[in-house]
Amino acid sequence: MNSMACRVVIYSVLMLFAGIATPQDEESGVTSISDATDPKVTVRENCFRMGSVTDINVIDDQHAYIRTRGANHFLVTLARVCKNLLVSYRRDLVSIHNIGSRVCPNDGTYLLYESLGRPAVCPFMFIQQVDSRTHARAMAESIGSPVEAEPVILPEE
């Protein structure tokens, strides 16, 4: 099992045992999870409301920075390296798509972008709350850049 798959399994298990979800903070759009063993402890689940997004910034072909209302900052690690994502962002051809009003890791949310003149998708894998855009960029750079993969091109209709 590769390291990315291990992180997904570990994250899923941790979320399973983390506790129950509590209502969203309306101002920030961030959801809290109460620790099942200690009701006084609150752990931040890295989710946000789609409508609270104020800024999207693609850092590289596998990371994006997102800011939401309430001065919340997030580093999004995508499920794979999405070839040509940064180029698409510079051409203002990137948008977030999801099914519901909340965006959470591994919930089907993806970036839609253009690769080689055709629409392509890049799914969210991890969402980490960070202090600022600078912090997000530094974290993305410290993670490094894995082997590139070909873009997933959407079929023509």
ABEGO torsion letter per residue (X at the ends): XBAAAAAAAAAAAAAAAAEBBBBBBAAAGBBBBBBAABAABBBBBBBBBAAABABBBBABAABBBBBBBGGBBBBBBBABBBBGAAAAAAAGABBBBBABABBBBGAGBBBBBBBGGBBBBBBBABBBBBABAAAAAAAAAAAEBBBBBBBBBBBBX
